Amino acid sequence: MSRLTVSRVAKASNVNIETVRYYERRGLISKPPRTESGYRMFSHEAIDDIQFIKRAQDLGFTLEEIKNLLFVYKKEDYFPVEEMYQFAAVKIQEIEEKINHLNNFKSLLESAIIRQDSEPKFPKNECPIIRKLSEGGN
C-alpha cells in the first residue's frame, strides 16, 4: 500500500497541513510511521478519518466527541446502544440550549433593527446590542 506525505493528506482532505498535525497530536488520527529521513507517511485511511472529522464538526460535535465516535466506528465490533442513547440525549439537550440562545440573540438583533427604523440616531448606551454585551449574561 502506498503512503502519503502530510501535504498530500491535507490536500486530499481539503484541510491545512497544520490541521492534519493538530488531529494527529489530539489522537484523532493515528501517528504514522516515519521514513529514515523523518517524513511522516500516512495511510489513505487518514484521509477518510479527516473527512469523517470534518463532517462531524460541521454537525456540531466537539473534537472529544468525535474522538469517541471514531473509536466506535473503527474499533468496536458492536454498536453500544446504551452509550449512544446517553450520548444522543445529552447532545439533544445541548442543541436545545443553543437554539434558545440563538433565538434570544436573534430577538436582540431584531430589537436593534426596529430601533434603527424609528430613530436613525440614538445614544450608544441605548443600543440593545451594546447594552447586552456590556452588561453580560445570557
TIVEX-711547 format. One record per residue (C-alpha): x, y, z; residue in one letter. Coordinates in nm, 4 decimals. Example, Ala and Ser with C-alpha at 12.3 -4.5 7.8 and 13.67 -1.06 7.14 Angstrom:
! TIVEX-711547
SITE         x         y         z  res
SITE    1.2300   -0.4500    0.7800    A
SITE    1.3670   -0.1060    0.7140    S
! end
This chain:
! TIVEX-711547
SITE         x         y         z  res
SITE    0.0000    0.0000    0.0000    M
SITE    0.1345    0.3428   -0.0915    S
SITE    0.1845    0.6018    0.1789    R
SITE    0.1162    0.9747    0.1647    L
SITE    0.3042    1.2769    0.2966    T
SITE    0.1284    1.5206    0.5270    V
SITE    0.0899    1.7680    0.2415    S
SITE   -0.0834    1.5105    0.0214    R
SITE   -0.3154    1.4079    0.3024    V
SITE   -0.4003    1.7723    0.3684    A
SITE   -0.4672    1.8421    0.0019    K
SITE   -0.6782    1.5281   -0.0459    A
SITE   -0.8759    1.6082    0.2718    S
SITE   -0.9160    1.9752    0.1795    N
SITE   -0.7608    2.0949    0.5071    V
SITE   -0.4475    2.2801    0.6097    N
SITE   -0.1286    2.0866    0.6903    I
SITE   -0.1475    2.2239    1.0447    E
SITE   -0.4944    2.0722    1.0792    T
SITE   -0.3553    1.7281    0.9981    V
SITE   -0.0787    1.7773    1.2529    R
SITE   -0.3283    1.9015    1.5122    Y
SITE   -0.5557    1.5994    1.4643    Y
SITE   -0.2521    1.3751    1.4992    E
SITE   -0.1474    1.5467    1.8249    R
SITE   -0.5037    1.5185    1.9606    R
SITE   -0.5115    1.1466    1.8813    G
SITE   -0.7900    1.1771    1.6254    L
SITE   -0.5784    1.0201    1.3535    I
SITE   -0.3108    0.7588    1.4035    S
SITE    0.0529    0.8582    1.4296    K
SITE    0.2063    0.7466    1.1021    P
SITE    0.5401    0.5740    1.0651    P
SITE    0.8341    0.7889    0.9628    R
SITE    1.0808    0.7379    0.6855    T
SITE    1.4532    0.7236    0.7593    E
SITE    1.4703    1.0915    0.6704    S
SITE    1.1943    1.1732    0.9226    G
SITE    0.8951    1.2267    0.6927    Y
SITE    0.5621    1.1072    0.8271    R
SITE    0.3976    0.8710    0.5802    M
SITE    0.0218    0.8432    0.6269    F
SITE   -0.2072    0.5702    0.5027    S
SITE   -0.5020    0.6534    0.2776    H
SITE   -0.7194    0.5815    0.5816    E
SITE   -0.6072    0.9163    0.7280    A
SITE   -0.7967    1.0958    0.4508    I
SITE   -1.1169    0.9073    0.5361    D
SITE   -1.0677    0.9834    0.9049    D
SITE   -1.0160    1.3550    0.8424    I
SITE   -1.3242    1.3717    0.6214    Q
SITE   -1.5229    1.1952    0.8982    F
SITE   -1.3900    1.4500    1.1491    I
SITE   -1.4810    1.7476    0.9305    K
SITE   -1.8342    1.6168    0.8660    R
SITE   -1.8819    1.5588    1.2394    A
SITE   -1.7543    1.9107    1.3174    Q
SITE   -1.9973    2.0546    1.0630    D
SITE   -2.2778    1.8827    1.2553    L
SITE   -2.1604    2.0449    1.5787    G
SITE   -1.9691    1.7661    1.7513    F
SITE   -1.6674    1.8592    1.9616    T
SITE   -1.3286    1.7046    1.8910    L
SITE   -1.3541    1.4939    2.2071    E
SITE   -1.6941    1.3645    2.0983    E
SITE   -1.5560    1.2942    1.7526    I
SITE   -1.2673    1.1013    1.9058    K
SITE   -1.5192    0.8774    2.0830    N
SITE   -1.7301    0.8368    1.7693    L
SITE   -1.4213    0.7442    1.5676    L
SITE   -1.3312    0.4844    1.8287    F
SITE   -1.6736    0.3215    1.7982    V
SITE   -1.6662    0.3485    1.4196    Y
SITE   -1.3191    0.1993    1.3809    K
SITE   -1.2599   -0.0289    1.6774    K
SITE   -1.5842   -0.1732    1.8039    E
SITE   -1.7435   -0.4827    1.6531    D
SITE   -2.0763   -0.3949    1.8102    Y
SITE   -2.2856   -0.0835    1.8453    F
SITE   -2.3020    0.0282    2.2114    P
SITE   -2.6721    0.1151    2.2112    V
SITE   -2.6968    0.2365    2.5720    E
SITE   -2.3870    0.4580    2.5409    E
SITE   -2.5074    0.6040    2.2132    M
SITE   -2.8537    0.6651    2.3622    Y
SITE   -2.6995    0.8606    2.6523    Q
SITE   -2.4694    1.0466    2.4145    F
SITE   -2.7627    1.1407    2.1876    A
SITE   -2.9771    1.2542    2.4821    A
SITE   -2.7032    1.4850    2.6111    V
SITE   -2.6391    1.6201    2.2605    K
SITE   -3.0102    1.6911    2.2113    I
SITE   -3.0124    1.8941    2.5351    Q
SITE   -2.7064    2.0911    2.4186    E
SITE   -2.8730    2.1622    2.0839    I
SITE   -3.1920    2.2826    2.2576    E
SITE   -2.9848    2.5191    2.4723    E
SITE   -2.8053    2.6534    2.1638    K
SITE   -3.1361    2.7038    1.9836    I
SITE   -3.2713    2.9017    2.2802    N
SITE   -2.9524    3.1076    2.2956    H
SITE   -2.9649    3.1785    1.9214    L
SITE   -3.3338    3.2721    1.9401    N
SITE   -3.2536    3.5196    2.2196    N
SITE   -2.9690    3.6603    2.0113    F
SITE   -3.1991    3.6900    1.7088    K
SITE   -3.4539    3.8796    1.9192    S
SITE   -3.1809    4.1144    2.0399    L
SITE   -3.0729    4.1863    1.6818    L
SITE   -3.4334    4.2372    1.5735    E
SITE   -3.4839    4.4908    1.8523    S
SITE   -3.1809    4.6830    1.7259    A
SITE   -3.3266    4.6875    1.3744    I
SITE   -3.6670    4.8086    1.4969    I
SITE   -3.4996    5.0820    1.6995    R
SITE   -3.2937    5.1943    1.3999    Q
SITE   -3.6057    5.2198    1.1845    D
SITE   -3.7762    5.4506    1.4343    S
SITE   -3.4736    5.6591    1.5392    E
SITE   -3.1811    5.6991    1.2946    P
SITE   -2.9582    5.8277    1.5787    K
SITE   -2.9619    5.7476    1.9468    F
SITE   -2.7032    5.7296    2.2263    P
SITE   -2.4821    5.4218    2.2051    K
SITE   -2.5706    5.3197    2.5625    N
SITE   -2.9298    5.2788    2.4402    E
SITE   -2.8291    5.0322    2.1696    C
SITE   -2.9668    4.6920    2.2774    P
SITE   -2.6632    4.5055    2.1405    I
SITE   -2.4063    4.7267    2.3144    I
SITE   -2.6095    4.7248    2.6360    R
SITE   -2.6366    4.3434    2.6364    K
SITE   -2.2648    4.2991    2.5696    L
SITE   -2.1620    4.5481    2.8367    S
SITE   -2.3991    4.4043    3.0989    E
SITE   -2.3090    4.0416    3.0283    G
SITE   -2.5319    3.7481    3.0966    G
SITE   -2.7099    3.5230    2.8518    N
! end
